Amino acid sequence: MASILQSLWSYAHLPAVVVWETLTTTYAPYNKHRSLRRIVYDSIDRYNTNASSIPALESKQGVGSTFDVYKEWMGKNGMPLVVDELGGEPAARLLWVGPRRVENVILVLHGGGFAFPATSAHISFWNYVRLQMEKKGLMPGIAVLQYSLWPDVDFPTPLNQLCQAIQLLFAAGLKPSHLQIAGDSAGGHLALQLLSHVLHPHPSVPVLTLAEPIRAVYPLSPWTGLLGETASHDENDKIDCVNKEVLVWLGRRITQGFPDEYLAFAEAMKAPSGWFEGAERVVDSIVITAGEKECLRDDILVFGEIIKKNHGKVEVVVQPGGLHVDMFLDFAAGEKEDRLGMLTPLLLDRLIAACT
């Protein structure tokens, strides 16, 4: 009850905070390319996330499921539910955004600190990607993995569910070279867990045998360090949509689920030398994105240098003025297409190139 009251009290300050932040940040250098709509949205999102995330997690109030978000979004947009049940306990699902197509697949791993579900902005973004690719004559299947969340499960359950999903797609006829995996934030963390697992199999997770490399992996603002130890956490604490306190609070709890021998699974930026040797046999290309003004920026850049030593086709892109998973914030704010940030067209270009 105390956490609920704390959350309600925090929301009472929202209007004043939004007005003040909008007035004081509209002309900040990192906002020069943003519309007023996006600036206002960022102020609301920053306040809501940083004021309510910890109380919500402590009480588990208002934390639904990715399927709930997907079902509501598809209903509002007049699209049928297309769902593959993966089975097992706890159960996971593949939620198709559009038709189920298995010749070329983009497998989406949503963020949320392994504790929150996907958002409607995730679904909107990936539906936009699908429509843009269809305009180019490409017909990818886009599937969002609904994996189990903390505190109901710990590592390696989401990794196990990801491997199940990939095996299901392979059994349906998908070739590894026609699979692209995109994961934002914790989803990026999960994508990197997969890379570690193929190179260093976890004994309680199904072995994933690849006849050829996966076509591409896209860690988008990936969570590569869990404890907020780099300078960008302090530098961008008051700017990013997720602050250092929330990231560290979540990170400490997630870390508890990782035995010491799996440190590289937990924090890819701390992987020992040579850990990712052989990565080129697992994935053909890797595109990593970060925002200049996100707390995780330095962690991401450290990991980028590590993986470059073991893979010749790694691209690291930092969006000037960008926040954490900035492309999704554009869709959450309802930005028009001509106001989307630079990462959306860049990612779309890479996805199209890898699908042709």
Secondary structure, DSSP 8 states (H G I E B T S, - for coil): -HHHHHHHHHHHTHHHHHHHHHHHHTTSGGGTTS-HHHHHHHHHHHHHHHHHHHHHHHHTTT---HHHHHHHHHHHTT----EEEEETTTTEEEEESSS---SSEEEEE--STTTS---HHHHHHHHHHHHHHHHTT---EEEEEE---TTT--TTHHHHHHHHHHHHHHHTT--GGGEEEEEETHHHHHHHHHHHHHHS--TTS-----SS-EEEEEEES----SS--SHHHHHTTTTSSS-HHHHHHHHHHHHTTS-GGGHHHH-GGG--TTTTTTGGGTEEEEEEEEETTSTTHHHHHHHHHHHHTT-S-EEEEEETT--TTHHHHHHHHT--GGG--THHHHHHHHHHHHT-
